[in-house]
Amino acid sequence: MEGAAHAAALAGLDAATVHEAYGGRGALPSEIKPVDPSFRICGPAFTVDCPPADNLWIHRAVYTARPGDVLVVHTRGEREAGYWGEILSEAALAQRLGGLVIDGGVRDVERLVAIGFPVFAANVCIRG
């Protein structure tokens, strides 16, 4: 089954059910949480490997990923930077991406919630 079709088939299920049905694989670290408790994500992963405290590759990914793709960003352990904020959320929404999962920080949290683009992050950090 192709990525988008697979995601559509799973969209109505909760993450714990999918995790258990998949043999206990694929769980994210518990520190990664939705910026807003109402946010949900389901879609093919578009992986991004960022140099520490540098979000240029995320900007490129927003315009390279396909509609519905979920950006899954690895920050190489650097959590004390706000890699994502209002501007990237607006751009990702315009590109019709499915969401963001990042093991680093995000900023502009109130704006992210208002925009409604689903963001899951390890922490909030205003530092650019």
MORAFEN-V536179 format. One record per pair of residues at least 24 apart in sequence whose C-alpha atoms are under 8 Angstrom apart, sorted by the first residue. I is the first residue (numbers start at 1). J is the second residue. D is the distance in Angstrom with one decimal. If there is no record, write none. Layout:
i: <I | I>
j: <J | J>
d: <D | D>
This chain:
i: <3 | 3 | 4 | 4 | 4 | 7 | 7 | 7 | 8 | 8 | 10 | 11 | 31 | 31 | 31 | 32 | 32 | 32 | 32 | 32 | 32 | 32 | 33 | 33 | 33 | 34 | 34 | 34 | 34 | 35 | 35 | 35 | 35 | 35 | 35 | 35 | 36 | 36 | 36 | 39 | 39 | 39 | 39 | 40 | 41 | 41 | 41 | 41 | 42 | 42 | 43 | 43 | 43 | 43 | 44 | 44 | 44 | 45 | 45 | 45 | 45 | 46 | 46 | 46 | 47 | 47 | 47 | 47 | 48 | 48 | 48 | 49 | 49 | 49 | 49 | 50 | 50 | 50 | 51 | 51 | 52 | 52 | 52 | 53 | 53 | 53 | 53 | 53 | 53 | 54 | 55 | 55 | 59 | 62 | 62 | 62 | 62 | 62 | 63 | 65 | 66 | 66 | 66 | 67 | 67 | 67 | 67 | 68 | 68 | 68 | 68 | 69 | 69 | 69 | 70 | 70 | 70 | 70 | 70 | 71 | 71 | 71 | 71 | 71 | 71 | 72 | 72 | 72 | 73 | 73 | 73 | 73 | 74 | 74 | 74 | 75 | 75 | 75 | 77 | 77 | 78 | 79 | 79 | 79 | 79 | 79 | 80 | 80 | 80 | 80 | 81 | 81 | 81 | 81 | 81 | 81 | 82 | 82 | 82 | 82 | 82 | 82 | 82 | 83 | 83 | 85 | 85 | 85 | 86 | 86 | 86 | 89 | 89 | 90 | 90 | 92 | 93>
j: <43 | 44 | 43 | 44 | 68 | 42 | 43 | 44 | 42 | 43 | 42 | 42 | 121 | 122 | 123 | 101 | 102 | 103 | 120 | 121 | 122 | 123 | 120 | 121 | 122 | 118 | 119 | 120 | 121 | 109 | 112 | 113 | 118 | 119 | 120 | 121 | 113 | 118 | 119 | 116 | 117 | 118 | 119 | 118 | 70 | 98 | 99 | 118 | 70 | 98 | 68 | 69 | 70 | 98 | 68 | 69 | 70 | 69 | 70 | 71 | 72 | 70 | 71 | 72 | 71 | 72 | 73 | 74 | 72 | 73 | 74 | 73 | 74 | 75 | 76 | 74 | 75 | 76 | 75 | 76 | 76 | 77 | 78 | 78 | 80 | 81 | 82 | 83 | 128 | 83 | 83 | 84 | 88 | 88 | 91 | 92 | 95 | 97 | 95 | 97 | 95 | 96 | 97 | 95 | 96 | 97 | 98 | 96 | 97 | 98 | 99 | 97 | 98 | 99 | 97 | 98 | 99 | 100 | 101 | 97 | 98 | 99 | 100 | 101 | 102 | 100 | 101 | 102 | 100 | 101 | 102 | 103 | 102 | 103 | 104 | 102 | 103 | 104 | 103 | 104 | 104 | 103 | 104 | 105 | 122 | 123 | 104 | 105 | 125 | 127 | 105 | 106 | 125 | 126 | 127 | 128 | 106 | 107 | 124 | 125 | 126 | 127 | 128 | 107 | 128 | 109 | 111 | 112 | 111 | 112 | 115 | 115 | 117 | 115 | 117 | 117 | 117>
d: <7.3 | 5.1 | 6.3 | 5.9 | 7.5 | 5.8 | 4.9 | 6.3 | 7.6 | 7.4 | 7.4 | 5.7 | 7.8 | 5.2 | 7.7 | 7.8 | 7.4 | 6.5 | 6.0 | 4.9 | 4.2 | 7.4 | 5.0 | 5.5 | 6.3 | 7.4 | 5.8 | 4.1 | 6.4 | 6.9 | 7.7 | 7.0 | 7.6 | 5.8 | 5.8 | 6.8 | 6.2 | 7.9 | 7.9 | 7.8 | 8.0 | 5.1 | 7.2 | 6.4 | 7.5 | 6.5 | 6.0 | 6.6 | 7.4 | 7.0 | 5.9 | 5.5 | 5.6 | 6.2 | 7.1 | 5.0 | 5.9 | 5.8 | 4.9 | 6.0 | 6.1 | 5.7 | 4.8 | 5.9 | 5.9 | 4.8 | 5.9 | 7.8 | 6.1 | 4.7 | 6.2 | 6.0 | 5.0 | 6.4 | 7.5 | 6.1 | 5.0 | 6.8 | 6.3 | 6.6 | 6.0 | 7.3 | 5.3 | 6.4 | 7.6 | 5.5 | 7.9 | 7.0 | 7.4 | 7.1 | 5.4 | 7.7 | 7.2 | 7.8 | 7.1 | 5.8 | 7.2 | 7.7 | 7.1 | 7.4 | 7.8 | 7.9 | 6.8 | 6.3 | 4.8 | 4.8 | 7.0 | 6.2 | 4.6 | 4.3 | 7.9 | 5.3 | 5.1 | 7.2 | 6.3 | 4.8 | 4.7 | 5.6 | 7.3 | 8.0 | 7.8 | 6.3 | 4.8 | 6.1 | 7.9 | 6.0 | 4.8 | 5.9 | 7.6 | 6.2 | 4.6 | 6.6 | 6.3 | 5.8 | 7.5 | 7.5 | 6.2 | 5.9 | 7.7 | 7.5 | 6.5 | 7.1 | 4.3 | 5.6 | 7.5 | 7.3 | 7.1 | 6.3 | 6.1 | 7.0 | 5.4 | 7.3 | 5.6 | 6.9 | 5.0 | 5.5 | 4.3 | 5.2 | 6.9 | 4.9 | 5.4 | 5.4 | 5.2 | 7.5 | 6.8 | 7.3 | 8.0 | 6.8 | 6.0 | 5.9 | 7.9 | 7.3 | 6.1 | 7.3 | 7.9 | 7.7 | 6.3>
